[in-house]
């Protein structure tokens, strides 16, 4: 404590300059203390030197060879990036084709509807009859020209130009062999 009080006392003993108010000004000539010819001058404050920060010395690993796996990995990533761009371009082209084909499909469907209407008009029996009878080349049949077929009896077929291979067991076996051979031909 004594040193702090001594420091305070010594701190205010030195003359100071005045800043804007002369009421507290010190006399211009100060009487010499201790009888010497020495004039006391204020000493500049000495700042303690700041120590420069030093980094701890660290062992640095020497640069080694480039890993083959790293090079292959970067090449693979590059190839995949190029393939991704190409597939995106192809997808865009295919989607453009789909759009153009859909528009072409709608055009073809409308054309089909028009052609079906023309087809139905072309094969309309009344229209055909009008066109043919207009020339005079077609005449309606007379009553003696109309024939009616009776199909109420059972159907039967008789083949006259076939060779008879025989009857019995040998003919049946030969028929099965012929049918098996015709299957593999």
C-alpha positions in Angstrom: 0.0 0.0 0.0 2.8 2.4 0.8 4.2 2.0 -2.7 0.8 2.7 -4.3 0.5 5.9 -2.2 4.0 6.9 -3.1 3.3 6.3 -6.7 0.2 8.5 -6.6 2.1 11.3 -4.9 4.9 11.1 -7.3 2.6 11.0 -10.2 1.0 14.4 -9.3 4.3 16.1 -8.4 5.4 16.6 -11.9 4.3 19.7 -13.8 1.7 19.2 -16.5 0.7 21.3 -19.4 -2.5 23.2 -19.3 -5.2 22.5 -21.7 -7.6 25.5 -22.2 -7.6 26.8 -18.6 -4.8 28.9 -17.2 -6.1 29.0 -13.6 -4.1 26.0 -12.7 -1.1 26.8 -14.7 2.3 26.3 -13.2 4.8 29.2 -13.0 6.9 29.5 -16.1 10.2 29.2 -14.2 10.3 26.6 -11.6 12.6 27.0 -8.7 15.3 24.4 -8.8 15.1 21.7 -6.3 17.9 20.2 -4.5 20.2 23.1 -5.4 21.6 21.5 -8.5 21.8 22.8 -12.0 20.0 19.9 -13.3 16.5 20.5 -14.9 14.1 17.7 -14.6 12.4 16.7 -17.8 9.6 14.3 -18.0 10.6 10.9 -19.1 8.6 9.2 -21.9 6.7 6.2 -20.8 8.4 3.0 -21.7 6.1 0.4 -23.1 7.1 -3.1 -22.4 8.1 -4.9 -25.6 5.6 -7.2 -27.0 6.9 -10.6 -27.7 6.5 -11.7 -31.2 4.4 -14.8 -31.5 6.4 -17.8 -32.5 4.8 -20.8 -33.9 5.8 -24.1 -32.7 8.0 -26.0 -35.1 6.0 -28.7 -36.7 7.4 -31.4 -38.8 6.0 -31.1 -42.3 5.5 -34.2 -44.3 7.3 -34.2 -47.5 5.2 -34.3 -50.7 4.9 -37.9 -51.8 3.8 -39.4 -55.1 0.3 -39.0 -56.4 -1.8 -42.0 -55.6 -2.9 -44.1 -58.5 -6.3 -44.5 -56.9 -6.8 -40.8 -56.6 -6.1 -40.3 -60.3 -8.4 -43.1 -61.3 -11.1 -41.7 -59.0 -10.9 -38.3 -60.5 -10.9 -39.8 -64.0 -14.0 -41.9 -63.1 -15.8 -38.8 -61.7 -15.0 -36.9 -64.9 -16.2 -39.8 -67.1 -19.4 -40.0 -65.1 -20.0 -36.3 -65.4 -19.5 -36.5 -69.2 -21.9 -39.5 -69.4 -24.4 -37.6 -67.3 -24.3 -34.6 -69.6 -24.6 -36.9 -72.7 -27.6 -38.7 -71.2 -29.3 -35.4 -70.4 -28.8 -34.3 -74.0 -30.2 -37.6 -75.3 -33.2 -37.3 -72.9 -33.9 -33.9 -74.3 -33.7 -35.1 -77.9 -36.0 -38.1 -77.1 -38.5 -35.9 -75.4 -38.5 -33.5 -78.4 -39.1 -36.5 -80.7 -42.0 -37.6 -78.5 -43.6 -34.2 -78.7 -43.2 -34.1 -82.5 -44.5 -37.7 -82.8 -47.5 -36.9 -80.6 -48.4 -33.9 -82.8 -48.0 -36.1 -85.9 -50.2 -38.7 -84.3 -53.0 -36.1 -83.7 -52.7 -35.0 -87.3 -52.9 -38.6 -88.5 -55.9 -39.3 -86.3 -57.8 -36.3 -87.8 -56.8 -37.4 -91.3 -58.0 -41.0 -90.5 -61.4 -39.6 -89.4 -61.7 -37.8 -92.7 -60.7 -40.8 -94.7 -63.1 -43.1 -92.8 -66.0 -40.7 -93.6 -65.0 -40.8 -97.3 -64.8 -44.6 -97.2 -68.2 -44.9 -95.6 -69.6 -42.6 -98.2 -67.9 -44.6 -101.0 -69.3 -47.9 -99.9 -72.8 -46.8 -99.0 -75.2 -49.2 -100.9 -77.6 -46.4 -101.8 -74.8 -44.3 -103.3 -73.4 -47.3 -105.2 -76.8 -48.1 -106.6 -77.3 -44.6 -107.7 -74.0 -44.5 -109.5 -74.4 -47.8 -111.2 -78.0 -47.3 -112.3 -77.2 -43.8 -113.6 -75.1 -45.4 -116.4 -77.7 -47.9 -117.3 -75.2 -50.8 -117.0 -76.9 -52.3 -114.0 -80.4 -53.4 -114.1 -82.4 -55.0 -111.3 -82.8 -58.8 -111.7 -86.1 -60.2 -112.9 -88.1 -62.8 -110.9 -86.8 -65.7 -113.0 -83.2 -64.8 -112.3 -83.5 -65.1 -108.5 -82.6 -68.6 -107.1 -82.9 -69.7 -103.5 -80.6 -72.4 -101.9 -81.9 -74.8 -99.3 -79.1 -75.4 -96.7 -81.1 -77.3 -94.1 -79.5 -80.7 -94.8 -76.3 -81.9 -93.2 -73.0 -81.1 -94.9 -71.0 -83.9 -96.3 -67.8 -84.0 -98.4 -66.7 -86.6 -100.9 -63.1 -86.6 -102.2 -62.9 -88.3 -105.6 -59.2 -88.0 -106.5 -57.6 -89.6 -103.4 -55.6 -92.8 -103.5 -56.7 -95.5 -101.2 -53.7 -96.7 -99.1 -55.5 -99.7 -97.7 -57.6 -100.5 -94.8 -56.9 -101.9 -91.5 -54.1 -101.7 -89.0 -51.3 -101.0 -91.5 -53.1 -98.1 -93.0 -53.7 -96.5 -89.6 -50.0 -96.9 -88.6 -48.9 -95.5 -92.0 -51.2 -92.5 -91.5 -49.8 -91.7 -88.1 -46.2 -91.9 -89.4 -47.1 -89.6 -92.3 -48.7 -87.1 -90.0 -45.7 -87.2 -87.6 -43.2 -86.6 -90.6 -45.3 -83.8 -91.9 -45.2 -82.1 -88.5 -41.4 -82.1 -88.6 -41.1 -80.8 -92.2 
